[in-house]
Amino acid sequence: MTPGQIVVDRVSQRFRVSAAAQRTLKDAVISRGRTRATDVWALRDVSLRAEPGEALALVGRNGSGKTTLLRLVSGIFHPTAGHIEVGGRIGSLLELGAGFHPDFTGRENVFLNGSIHGLSRARIRELMDEIVAFAELERAIDLPVRTYSSGMYMRLGFAVAAHIQADVLLLDEVFAVGDEDFQRKCFGKIAEFKRNGGTIVFVSHDAQAVERLCDRAVLLRQGEVAFDGPTADAIVRYRQLLSEDRNPDEVGAGLREWGSGEARIASARLLDSDGDERNQFTPGEAATLELELSAVPGVAAPRVAVDVCDADGVVLSSVVTETAPLGWDSRGGTTVARFAIDRLPYADGSFRVRCALLGDGDHLLHSLDQAARFLIYPPGGETGTVLLRGSWSLQDNGASTPSEHA
């Protein structure tokens, strides 16, 4: 096969799942013949091709078979039926840091992990400085990795995997690594691999990352190919699958927006009292949430739901507003809705705004998680999440003031 080419031909994957966990040999002997295993088909008759230099996305709900398919392509699993062919060397970023030994230093683990990926010690020595600099671990590279934070651990794993000279790169939710600056660095490295002619198969719930990286996407539904075509069309169909779920599990895996799509929130921003866009405020300051809404003709006036959440995702405040009294135009097009807040009721912390458009019967037209983010900086020493404002007074209880007598 041509290096970088992938052929998946009528592949099915079955797992046998036992109702009772068998942790020891004794458990297995005692339960023999008493429990029946259930066949679970993770994939059924899946076929697709990727040509050298193509960037292909796999999208779908949790449990649709995306990661199973990546592991079959990587050779971790062997398909129950059908066959898979991959040309050239495969680089897998499925479980970053797999194979790291906690008692080895970061440098020793680079040699260990690089060897697992097929790099020679001489080649690893050549790449060492570049890997360490990319992971931003110059001061910690000679410390045991058990002393690393989870972010440091994942950055080192990505840095090693990203420097493999591969023809095919398999990516599973890699943009959840590190902070935003490091995520941008990761994306740049992957985009460079694509420009150099490498083939990419990318699994992610982050629609923006998928659309930036991939021109084509395969939508998997319950282990079968539901759509194979342009990325934008696949994302629309994927969001429609989620339209009846107000809080899908995929949010924790990077999903940011979903819904049937007849009306959507095109953008969101926070403005100060002067109309300037801001993301930092003081406690009690006035602010306005501005939403740009777009809709196809014929959409009835939706309700706008706004949640303000803390950094952990706990909802602190919610408001739902009917747009019919505001003058919603059912002819479609774009309109701007503003929600004015006289006083921000938060004292200190990082917050994010989640917005949604709801149709008849709570039908979800569009939900946009983390539509906007803002920080509250307390200048007067306020602490806690909620701003507590009030006034104090003292009441005279009529007691006489003690005095000295001659």
Secondary structure as UniProt FT lines:
FT   TURN            3..4
FT   STRAND          6..18
FT   HELIX           25..30
FT   TURN            31..34
FT   STRAND          37..50
FT   TURN            52..53
FT   STRAND          55..59
FT   TURN            62..63
FT   HELIX           66..74
FT   STRAND          81..86
FT   STRAND          90..93
FT   TURN            96..99
FT   TURN            102..103
FT   HELIX           106..116
FT   TURN            117..118
FT   HELIX           121..135
FT   TURN            138..142
FT   HELIX           145..147
FT   HELIX           150..162
FT   STRAND          168..172
FT   HELIX           174..176
FT   HELIX           180..195
FT   TURN            196..197
FT   STRAND          199..203
FT   HELIX           207..213
FT   STRAND          216..221
FT   TURN            222..223
FT   STRAND          224..230
FT   HELIX           231..241
FT   TURN            242..244
FT   HELIX           249..253
FT   STRAND          257..258
FT   STRAND          263..271
FT   TURN            273..274
FT   STRAND          280..281
FT   TURN            283..284
FT   STRAND          287..295
FT   TURN            297..298
FT   STRAND          303..310
FT   TURN            311..312
FT   STRAND          315..322
FT   TURN            324..327
FT   TURN            330..331
FT   STRAND          333..341
FT   STRAND          349..358
FT   HELIX           360..362
FT   STRAND          364..376
FT   TURN            379..380
//
